[in-house]
């Protein structure tokens, strides 16, 4: 391939939207980070072992009186502004670890739950964080490449992130294939 010599219409995907069942006795606020637990149930973002950040809540869901999966929540992947502390421009490109449902930090938290990657620093207390499976993987790679990575990221965490990304990719592939089959069956698309 050669370098471009003119403008090009580069295809892109919009932010991924997910709908996940909410854990029993749980309330999630709109605009906060949402995690999935080991059972795939949505919970408020937290530095709790075994959680994976799913996205930002597009709505408030109160399942505090409901059973597991009684309600679903829509989350979105993308770049969002979250609270932090002690940030500088040097933090751009570093992993953002989840402290709670609205706060990230550059220093690894107790359970090292990666929210995503810092893509811009708004101020010493606010960071734009890219949240989603590709962002978490990029952030893990960035952390591993740092000199003190051994203290920040464990091999089991990297393995769990890679598996989570592979699972999401397989689910998306299945969903896309189902859509294509439906379009073909409806005569909208040729074989």
Buried (B, 14 or more C-beta within 10 A) or exposed (E): EEEEEEEEEEEEEEBBEBEBBBBBEBEBBEBBBBBBBEEBBBBBBBBBEEBBBBBBBBEEBEBEEBEBBBBBBBBBBBBBEBEBBEBEEEBBEBBBBBBBBBBBBBEBBEBBBBBBBBBBBEEEEBBBBBBBBBBBBBBBBBBBEEEEBEEBBEEEBBEBBBEBBEEBEEEEEEEEEEEEEEEEEEEEEEE
